Amino acid sequence: MPKLKSHKGLLKRIKVTATGKVKTKKSSTGHLKSNKNGDKIRLIREDHYVKGDDIKRFERMLHRRLKAG
């Protein structure tokens, strides 16, 4: 049976921590920040951990167990 390969596009967009949580970047960080207030920009800067049904989907794509954040 061939090897199970991880989804390379997903691996470029997430970081799996040592405890198995999945860390991602929030949207709206690229450009057009001048019309967002400071509170919104500070919220975007915070760490974002994946939870819920996304964890199940990521487990299938990466072929490993993960923890919800």
SULKA-V295710 format. One record per pair of residues at least 24 apart in sequence whose C-alpha atoms are under 8 Angstrom apart, sorted by the first residue. I is the first residue (numbers start at 0). J is the second residue. D is the distance in Angstrom with one decimal. If there is no record, write none. Layout:
BEGIN
i=<I I>
j=<J J>
d=<D D>
END
This chain:
BEGIN
i=<3 4 4 5 5 5 6 6 9 18 19 19 19 20 20 20 20 20 20 21 21 21 21 21 21 22 22 22 22 23 23 23>
j=<62 61 62 60 61 62 60 61 60 66 64 65 66 48 49 65 66 67 68 48 49 65 66 67 68 46 47 48 49 47 48 49>
d=<7.2 7.4 7.7 6.1 4.5 6.6 5.6 6.0 7.9 7.6 7.5 5.0 5.3 6.9 7.5 6.0 4.9 6.0 5.6 5.6 5.6 7.3 7.4 7.4 7.0 7.0 5.8 4.6 6.4 5.6 6.2 7.1>
END
